[in-house]
Amino acid sequence: MMTPRYLVPFDTRHAVHRFTDILIIGGGLAGLRAANAVQSHQSVLVVTKDVLRESNSTYAQGGIAGVLAPDDRFENHIQDTLVAGANLCDVDVVNMVVREGPRRIEELVQWGTQFDHEEGELDLGREGGHSHERIVHAQGDATGAEIMRAVIQRTRSLANVRILENTFTVDLLTHGGQCRGAVVSENGGPPIMIWAKETILCTGGAGQVFRESTNPAVATADGSSLAYRAGVQLSDMEFMQFHPTVLYIAGSSRSLITEAIRGEGAHLVDSTGHRFMPDYDDRAELAPRDIVSQSIIRQMHATSHPCVYLDLSHLNAKHVLSRFPGIAEVCAKFGLDITSDRIPVRPGAHYMLGGVTVDRQGRTSLPGLWAAGEVTSSGLHGANRLASNSLLEGLVYGAAAGGAASRSASERDNEMRALPIRQSSTSPTESFDIDDVRVSLKSLMGRLVGVERNAEGLQKAADT
């Protein structure tokens, strides 16, 4: 069965039409940073399917990686990124992002982000795969929420930016081999045609196609789907990163336990109390995420137990509670004291490494369409993302894509008009149970596209 070009029928002759210079689909960090990069005389419309704060960016706990310490070097961060990515990264992209990182972090400070300090200096943490302390964080383990607070406040103050919340993007509009905007539905209403000189995809990840995931409900691979139906090139779609430590309480929703907790010295132990990571890797709990996730799965199989445990009982209790107040609060709801009780964890789908193929400016294979953030395959992460490089990517690529799209829009004719889009999609004649499809998909992905996967399983999943 062929994938339809447009999911729902619409008639451009009778639809509501809106016009903007730059359309940004997605309201996370990449999308809002892109909006801030557009020239002030150009109109920007940001469309997000939930409220603005509901994105993966808000839920990021660990922090942002950047070379800020006197004893650190760009070359160190670059090498750590390449090693974590199994040397499948684009070296030029890694160089660009790492070297631009400190400037983008300083920009956040200027915009009002309150990062944690110690004795007047930024408090830099260390996480798995990093050779130096270089992670800036806020409110202990609420970095994403604090960054988004500041960036949302700044973006709302921009006179040229309008924000449409609770608006779902149904499809990209294409005509004459170019992206011309998008079809959206505001609050479940009829299709609205948004025409734009340039469109930027910043829709985030795909964690919700897996049963075990750290992602919020909005992370449903919308951007990759939009791009796929429009014929845009995608890359490395098999590269889903699994976070090693997701709180495992049977019957409850999953919560991320940040990488930084192992950076502070937490141990991973199995059901017998054995600290097992030194058996798998010399870096123990500070090995890159893919290695830790695979080791956990193997230890679960070896012990016939559904999870392993984080043990912080050997650490200073006062420091643990001040450094990880959010995690302490979540665990307390389940009767767990993180300073003394073992925390049950197992891997969960966390970050989509593949996606829409982009160059260093965020340009896609479809003229008029740009992309930034988790929806992309930029070449930064390779086969495995280094901890705390995700918010960094959103900042750097959001700024790049927003600036490039703005310059491109300046070169276009000022006149915009609705175009005669031809679409052959018809309303379905048979209903189907979307909840059943969702459950079946999550089960399929867990079996064949999980932490341990191979070519045969991936092909079987694709053919199902």
N, C-alpha and C positions, 0 to 999 in steps of 0.2 A: 504494500500500500504506500503510495507516494505521500510525502508530507505536503499538506496544502500550503500555498504561498501565504494566504491570509487565513487566520483562524475563524473569524466571524464575518458574515456578510455585511457590507455597508455600501451606501450609495453616496458618493461625494457630492452629488447634486442637491441632496436634502440634508446633509450633515451640518453640524455646527463647526465653524472654522476659526482657528486662532493662528496668529502669526508672531514669530519671534526671530531674532537674529540667531541666538544660540539656544538649543534645547538640550538640557541635561537630564538624563533619565537615571535617577538614583540620588538619594540624599544623605549618603554616608560621607566619610572624610574625603574620599577621592572626588566625589561629585561637588561638594561644597568648596573644596580647594580649587577645582576647575572654575566654578562660578566666580571666585575671587580673582582669577587670572584674566578674566574677560575685560576688555577696555570699557571704561565707564559710560561711553556714549552708546554702547550696544545693549540691546535688550536681551535679558536672560530669563528663561523659564526653567525652573527645577521641578521635576515631577517625581514624586515618591509615593509608593503604594500604601504606606502607613504614615504615622506621624513622623516628623523629621528625626526624632531621636531614636527611632526603632531601626537600628541597623547593626551589622556585625561590628562596626567601628565603636559603637557605644559600649559593647560588651567586652571589648579588648581589655584584658587585665594587666598583662605583663609590662608593657611600655613600648618605647621607641628606641631602636638601636642607633647610636651615632658616635663617631669618634670625637670625644669631648675631653677625655682625660689626658694630662700631659705625657703620660708614658705609653699612650696608645698611638697607633698610626693607621692611616687609611689602608695601607697594605695589609695590616692585620685583619681588619674587617672584611676586606675583599677576599683574602685567603680563606677566612672562616666561612664566608658565604659560598665560595666555590666548593670547598670540601663538603659542606652540608648538602649541597645540591648534586652530589655525585659527579662533579665536574661536567655537568650537562647545562650549566648556566652560560649565558652570553657574556663573555668577559667585558666587552665594551659597555653593556648595560649595567653590570655590577659596578664597574668603575664610576659611571655617571651617577648612579643612585647613592653610592657610599660617599662620594666626594661632595655631593650636594646636600647630604643629610644634615650636617650641623647648621647650615644656613636655614633650612626649613624648620628645624627644632627651635632655633632662635626666633624665627618668625612667629611660632606659636606662643612663645613667651611674650613677645610684643603685643600679641592679640589678647593677652590676658590669661593664658593657661597657667595654672598654679602647680608647677612640678614640685616634688618633694626635695627638700634641702637638708643638709646636715652641716652644722657649723658654717653656715653662710654659702656653702657650695652645693651644686646639684648632687643629690645622692644617687650615685650610679650603681646599678646592680649588674649581676652576671647571670646568664642563663645557658642552657645546654648548647654546646657547639661554639660558644664564644671563648676566645682566649684571653679577653680582658673585661674589666668592668666598664660597660658602655651603655647600659639600659637606663634611660630616664623614665621615671614613673610618677604617678600622682595619686594621692590619698592611699598610698600603699598598693592596693590592688584594684584601683578604679581608674586607671589611666585613660581608657577610652571615653568614659563618661565625662571626665573633666575636660579632655581635649574637645569633645563634641560640644560641651556647654559653651566654651569660648568661641569655637568656630561658628556654631549656629548663631550666637549673638552677633558676631561680626557680619555674617552673611545677611541676616535680617536687616541690618542697618544700611545695606547697599541699595541706593535708589533705583538702580537699573535691574535688580533681581526680584522676580516674583516666584513664589513657591506654591505649588499645588500639592497638598497632602491628600492621603486616602484616594489616590488616583493611580489606577493600574494601567500599565502600558501593554496594549494588546498586540501590536505589531509595529514594525518600522515601515514607513512609507517609502517606496522606491519608484523612481520614474526616470527613464532615459539613462539607466546605468548608474544612478546616483541616489544617495539617501536624501529624502526631502523632508523628514520629520517623523511623526509617529501617530498612530491611532491610539487614543487613550479612553478610559472610562472613569469618570469621576463619581465616587461613591456608588458604584454599580449602575450608573446611568447609561444612556445611549452613547454610541461612539462619538468622539470628538476628534476632529482632524487638526493636528498641530503641525503647521508648516514652518520649517526652520531652514536657514541658510546652512547651518552646521549642527550636527547632533553628536552628543557625547554620551556613550554608554558607561555608567558607573553603578551597575546594579548589584554588585557583590557576588556572593558565593552560591553553593549548591548543597550545603550540608543536609538539608531536609529531604533529600532523596535517599538518605541512609537512616536506618532505625536508630543507631547510636550516633548522636551528633552534639557538638557544642553550640551549634548555630541557632539563632532565633527562628521563629516560624516564617519570617519573610524571606529566608535564604533558600529559594526554590529554583535556582538556575534560570531565572527569567531572561537575563541578558544573553546567555549562550543560545537559548532557544530563539529569541528574537533574531539574533545574528544568523543562526543556522537557516531559518526560513527565508531570510533575505539573501542567502547565498554567500555570506561572509566567511572568510577562511577562519577555521578554528585549529588549535594545536594542542597536543599533549593532554587530551581529555581523560586519559587514564590516570593522570597524576593528581590524585586526591591525597592531601596530607592528613594523617590521623594524629590527633593529639594524644599523647600517652596517658594522661591522667584526667579522666572525666569521672566525677563522683558517681559511684554506682550504688544506688539504693533501689532495690527491686520495686517496681510499680510507680516510681516517681520520675519527674522530668530530670534530664541530665544537666549537670552544672560543671563548668570548666574549673579545674584546679590549676592555677597558673604555673607555667614553667619556672617562674621565679622562686617558687617554694622549694624546688630542688636546687636552684642556684644558691639558696640560703643554707643548704646542707641537709635537706630532708632525704631519708633513705626509702628505697622501694624494697618491701619484703613480701614474701609469699605467705600462704595460709599457715605455714609451719613456723613463720618468723624468720626465715632465712633471707638475708640480704643478697639478692641474686644478680644484680646488674654487674658487679665485678667479674662474674662468671662469663659474661657475654662481651664486655668491652672494657678496655683499660680506663676509659673516661667515666665508667660507672654511670651514675645518674645524670651526669653532664654530657653524655653522648648526644648526638643529634636525634631529633624526634623519631625519625623512621626506625633507627636502631633500637631506641627504647621501646617503641610500640611493638616491634617484632619480638623483642625479648620478652615483653609482658605476655603476649599471646602464647609464646612457647612455654613460658613458666606456668601459665594457666592450664595449658594442656598437660604439662608434666605433673601437676598437682591435682588435676581434675577438679578445679575450683573456678567459679565464674568471675573472679577478680583477683587483684593483688592489693597491697596496702601501702599508703604513704605513712611513714613513721617520723614524727617530729619530736618525740619524747626526750631526745638527747639534746635538744636545742633550748636556748634561753626562752622561757615562756613569755616573759614580758615583751621581748623583742618580736617574737612570733605574732603575738596579738596586735602589736602596733603596726607591724609590717603588712599583715594580711587580715585586716578587720572584716572585709567583705566575705572572705572564705570562712572565717571563724563564725560569722553570723549565719551563713548558709548551713554549715555543718551542725551548728547548735540546734537548728530546727529539727534535726534528726537525732538529737541527743548525743552528738559527738563533740568532745572537747579536743580541738586540734593540738593542744599542747601535751595531751596524755594518751588520747585514743588513736588507734590506727584508723586511717581514712580509706574506705574501700574505693578503688579506682579501676578503670579499664579504658582502653583506647576508644576514641570516637572520632567520626569525620569532623574535620576542623577547618581546613582551608583548601580551596580549589586552586591548584597550581596551573592547570591548563585553562584554556578559554579562547577568547577572541585574540587572534594574532595581531600584535601591534609593533610598530617601530619605536624608536626612542622619543618620538614626539606624540605617541599615542595614536598614530594614523593606522587605520584598518585597511583591508583590501577593497572596501567599498568607498568610493569618493563621497565626501560629505559626512562620513561616519568616523568618529574617534572613540577611543575607549581608555579607561584608566581604572586601576585598582584590581580587586580580586577577580573581576569578570574577565580579565585579560590573561594571555600567555605572553609575557613581556620578555622572558629570557632571564629575569633576575633570579628566580628560585631554582631552576633546574628540576630535578626529581624530588627535591625535599627542601622546604623553606627553613632558613635559619630563624630561630626564635626572635621575635620583635622586629623583623624586617617588613612586616605587612603594613603597619601604619606608616612606616617610612616610604614604602612604595606608593601608597595612596597619596601622600603629600607630594612626592617628587613627580609622579606621573600625572596627578591631578593638575598640578601647576603647568606641566609641559603640554598636556592635551588642551587645557583651557586657553593657554596662550596661543598655541598653534591654530586652534579652531577660530579664535578671535581674529587672528591675522588673515586667515583664509576667508572669513566672512567679510572682511574689509575690502577684499578684492572682488567680491560679487556685486552684481547689480542690486541697487537698493530696492527695486520693485519686487515684491513677493505676491504670488497669486496661488490660488488653489489649482491643482492640476488634475486632469482626468485619469485617475487611477483605475486600472482595470483589475478586478478581482473576481475569481470564479468560485469562491467558497460558497457553499450552501449550508443551510441549517441542517444539523443531523436529524435523520429520520428515526433513529433509535436512541433511547436514553441508555446511559450506563452509570454504574455506581462509582463515583469518583473516589470515595473512601476506600472501596475495595481495590481499585487501581493503585492508590497510594500505598496501601499496606503491601500489596504484591510487589510493587517496585522496590520498596525499602528492603523487603526480604531478599529479592533478587540481587540487589546491590551488595548487601551484607555477605551473601554466599560467594559471589563471583568477583566482586570489585572491592574487596575489603583490604585489610592491612597486608595480608599475603595474597598476591594475585599473580596470574600468569597469562600468557597469550591465549591459551586454550579457553580459560575461563572468561577472559574479556570478550573473545569472539562469540562464545555461547551467550553471554549477556547481551551483546549487540544484536544477535539473531533472534532473541526471545521476543 
